[in-house]
Amino acid sequence: MKTQNVISFDGLRPPCPWMDESHSLWRDSVRNFVDREIMPHIEEWENAGRIPRDLYPKAAEAGLLGMNYPEALGGIGDETDAFHAIITSEELSRAGAGGIAAALMIHGIGLPPVMRLGTEAMQQEIAPQVLSGAKQISLGITEPSGGSDVAKLKTKAVRDGNGWRVNGSKTFITGGMTSQWLTTAVRTGEDGMAGISLMLIDLESEGVSRTELPKMGWWSSDTATIHFDDVFVPADNLIGQENHGFYGIMANFNSERLGMAAQATAYARVCVEDAAAWAQERETFGKRLADHQVIRHKMASMAQRVWATTTFLDNCAWRVVNGESPVAELAMLKVQATETMEYCAREAMQMLGGAGFIRGHRVERIYREVRVMAIGGGSEEIMRDLAARQMGF
């Protein structure tokens, strides 16, 4: 019996019954973009700590920035679904440099609250500039005093004439040094979730300052702490209703977790692919590394986890496409995916040995980015607790 080759990036993805020709064509398109515009420049951008500004309009032209946004505002319409988004995450992850995707696609968490809750005037002003790649928008939730406990955030907005005065800080903000706007969670009312609002803050406003944060991974993206010192925000920049921002934040998390799960699983596939290629070339004790039983068992264990996680990913995506909001499953999926990534990164690094420790290797970059994937978008501990509560425990 002929065995299937599952040691390549493509071979490690089990067939998805809900993907059709449109998804195959989209994968080809995104892969061509990544191979042409990203792959040759990864180390240069990693060393620079930035992706170039001209990559954004190129990504916009390729359709990456406009998925699921209306054509009237510069998007590519609603002909794409969650599976197209997963394919985009997978193909960008193939580069093995998470900072590139984090920087390029940061509008994926910064813009949705504007589109879901913002006024038509706000959408018409912001969306075309972001979706064309001319400007960036980031999301500001986490603060120096706390992260996952959103209900306790302290950045405060106080009414001042026809607007608000904002004081406080946000930290670990992806794109914080280079974004024009920040979709920002602020306290406008009482303590707890009932007193939180969302506001669009122009980061070039007087009173805004930014401090760049050096990081273990995601070197190609900038990350910042942003300080607000009596920053004036016009009343029209309120996103949705006053004191109802908590629910807008929570609605944003589901799509973010689905996207991060797709990324993490794809990074695991990259690790398996590179480890397999090395094991078939490297010789130890008179035979290929791949001919040692312990190595074959490592490969089987990695593939097992990747297949199971990808199937879980596709099932959750199908439910989202069909209008469900499977909060518990998405939380558990995110944990499953980041644990799979961590396991495969560890095993691949072990197989590569010293070669994997050298800068410029995909596995080396992915190994450094395990922790940000396990923490960002909701830590594994928070996700498990959320899932248990959603299940009634």
N, C-alpha and C positions, 0 to 999 in steps of 0.2 A: 504494500500500500504506500502510495506517495504521500509524504507528510507536507503540510502547508508551511511555507516559509513565514514565520511570524517574528523574525528578528530584525525586520526593518520598520521604520516609522509607520509606513502604510500598512504593513502586514500585521502590526500590533493593534490595529483598530478593527474590532469585530464589525461585521455588516450591520447596518442600521436599517430596519424595515421602514422607517419614516423619512428616509432621505431619498430624493428622486433626482432626475437629471439636472434640475436647477441647482441642486446642492453640489453635484459633481462639477458643473461648469463654474460655480462660484469658487470651489476649492482650487480649480486650475487657475482662475484669475488671481486669487489672493496669493497662491504659491508663486506665480510668475512675478508678482509685485515684490514679494519678500526676496526672491532669488536675485532680482534685478536691483532693487533699491536699498535693501538692508544687509544681506549676507556679506557683501564685499567690504562693509564699513564698520562692522561690529566692534572690533578692537579700538579703532579710532574714536568711536563714540563713547566706549567704555572709559577710555583714558581722558576724554574731554569732559565727562560727566554730563553730557547733553546729547540730544539728537538735534540735527540741524533744523532750523526754522523752515527750510524749503521742503522738508519731508511731509509736513502737514498738508499743503495744497496738493502734493503728489498723491497722498493717501486719499484726499477728498476726490480727486479726479478718478481714482481707481474705485471709488464707491465705498471705501472702508469707513469713512467718517459719517456717511449719511444713511446707514442702515436703519430702517424703521422710523425714519423721520420724513415728514411730508415734503413732496417735491416743491411745493410753493415756498418753502422756507430753506431750500437748498439740499434737501435729502434726496434719497433715491426711491421714496415711496414705501408702501407697505407690502411689497411683493416678497420681502424677506421675512424669515421667522427665527425662532430660537435656534434652530439647527444651522442656519446661515451664520448666526452669531458664534455658535460653538466652533464652526469650521474656521472662522476668522481667528478665534482665540488659539485654536490648534496650530494653524499655519504660522501665526506670529511667534508662537512658542517654539516652533521648530528651530528658530535661530538660537535658542538656548541663552537668551539674554533678556530677562524679565523687565529690565528697566525701559527697554525700547517700547514694548507694548504698554507698560504703565504710563509712560509719557505721551505716547501717540494717541491712546484711546481714553485718556483721563476724562474727556467730556462724557464718556459713557456713564459716569456716576454724577458728574456735575450738572449736566444739562437736563436729564429726565425730570427733576422736580420743577424746573422752569416750564417744561412742556406739559407737565401733568397739572400744575397748580397755578402757574404764572398767568398774567393777563395777556391778551392777544398782542398788545403793544410791546410788552416785554419780550415775547417770543419773536416777534418780527424784528426787534432790534438785535437780539442776542444770537438766535439760531443761525441766520445766514452767515454771520461772521465766523462762528465756530465751525459750522459744517463745511465752509469753504476752506478751512485751514488758516484763515487770516489771524484768528485770535483763539485763545484757550479759555476754558472754564474748569475750575477745580471744585472739589467739595470740602467744606470745612466743618467737621463734627468734633473730632478728638481734641482734647485740651490738655495742657501740661498737668492738670490735677486729676485727670481721669480719661478713660477711653470708652470701654464697652458700656459703662453705666451712663447712657445718654441722658437719662432723666435728671442727672445731677450736674449738668453742665452749668458753668458760671459766667461765661461771656454775656454781658448784659446790654440791652438796648433800652434807652429811656427816651420818651417822647420829647421832641424839641421843635416847636412850631410845626411846619409842614414836613416833618421827618423824624429821625431818630438820631441819638448819639450812642455810639457803640464803644464799649470798653472791654478789654479782655484779650485772650490769646487763643489761637488754634495751633496745634502742632502735628507733626508727621504728615504734612499736607503734600501729597504728590502733585508736582507741577506748581508748587507754591511760589517758586522764584520766577516763573515764566508766564503764569496765567494772568489774564487781564481781569477776570471776574472770579469771585468765590461765592458759591452757593453756601450760605453760612447759617448754622443753627445758633440762635441767640435766645436769651431769657428775656421775655417781655412781660411775664406775669409771675404768678406764685411759684413756689418750689414744686418740683416734680414735673411729670410729663405734660401736665395741663398748661404749663406756663411757657412753653417753647414755641418759637416762631422761626420761620425760614426767611432769610433776606438775601438779596443779591447785592454784594458789596464790590464796588469798583476798587481794585487793588492799587490803583494809582491815585486814590483819594488822599487828601492831607490827613496825617495822623496814622497812616498805615506804614509799618516797617516790617522787613522780612529778614530772617536769619537762616542761612542755608545749613542743613544738617548732613554731615558725612555719614555714610552707611556701610554696613557689611556687604550688602548686595544691591541690585538694581542701580548699578553705577551710571547707566545711561540716562536715568531720570533724575531730575532735581527734586529734593524734598526740603520742606521749610517749616519753621515756626513763624507764624504771622501774628503781629501785635497790633491791636487797635487802641489808639489813644485819642479818645473823644472824636471818633470818626463820624462825620455826618452822612446819613443814609436817607435819601429822599423817601417819602411815604410810598411813592409808586414802586419802590424796590422791594416791598413786602411780597413774598411768594406765598400765595394762598391767604388763608384767614389768620388773623392774629391769634396766637396761643393754640394753633392747631398744627404746628409744624412737626410734632413728634410722629404723627401718622404718615406724613410725607417721607420722613426719614426711614421709617420701618418698611414702607412700600419699596424703597430703593434697594434695600438689602437683598431681596430675593434674586433679582437679576444679577447683582454684583456677585453673590455666592455661586450662582450657576456659572457665570463667566470664569470665576477663579477656579472652580472645580474643573472646568474644561482645560484651563491653562495647566493646572497641576498635573492632570492626567497626561497631557501631552508632553510635559517635561519628563515624566516617568518614561514615556515611550522613547524620548530622545536618549535617556540614560541607558535603556536596554539596547537600543540600536548601536550606540557607540561602544558599549561594553562588549557586545557580540562581535562587532567588527574587530576589536582589539584581540579578543580571545581566539579568533580564528587565524590571526597572524602571529601572535606572540608564542614562542616556544619555551617550555620549561621542563627540565628533567627529561629531555629527549622527545617530547611530543608537544603538540599544540596545547595551549591553555584550555581550549574548548574540549579537548579529549579527556580532561580530568573529571571524574564523576562529580566532585564537589562543585565544580564550575557549572556543569550541566544542571545540577539541582538549583543553583542560584538563578540561572536563566529561567528555569521552569517556574520558580517561585515568583520572579518578577513579572513574567508574562501572565501568570495566574491572577495576580493582583490588578494588573492593567486591564485585562479583559473584564473582570468582574466590575471594576470601577467604571469603565466606559459604558457598560451595559446599564448600570445604575444611572449614569449621567444621561444617557439617551432616554431612559424611562421618565426621568424628571422633566426633561425638555419636552417630551411628548405631552405630559400633563399640563405644562405651562402653555404650550401651543393650543391646547384644548380648553383654556380658560380657568384652569385650576391654580390654586396658590398653595402648594404642598410645603408649608413652612418647615415642619419637622423633617421631612425627607430631604429638603434642600440643606438644612443644617447638618444632617448626618452625611449627606453627599459631600459637603465641603470637608468634613473631617476625614471621610474615607479617601478622598482625592489627595489631601495633603499628606496623610499617612502613607499612601501609596508612593507619592513623590519622594518622601523622605526615605522610605525603604529602598526604592530603586536607586536613588542618588547615593546612598550609603554603599549598597552592594556593587554598583558600577564603579564607584571610586576605589573600593577594595580590589576589584578585578583589574582596574587600570594601574593600580599601584602608584609609583612615582610619576608616571606619565599623566595621571589625572590631577596631580597636584600642581602642574605647571600652568601658568596663565595662558589663556587663549584657547583652552579646551572647553567644549560645551558642558561637559560634566562638572568641571571645576566651577564654572559660573553658576550652574544649577544648584550645586551643593551649597554654595554661599547664600542662595536665595530660598532655601527650604524654610527658614524661620519666618520670613516676611509673609510667605504664603500661608503658613500655619497660624499666624496671628492676625494678619490683615483681613478685613471683612467679617471679623468675629473669630476670636480664638477658639481652639479646639474645645477648651473647657466650657466656654460660654455656649458654643454650639450644642454640645451634648446636653447641657442643662436646659437650653431652649427646646431641644427635641423632646426631652423627657416631660417638660411641662406641657408641650403641645399634645403629647400622647396621654395626658391626664394623670401623670405621676406627681 
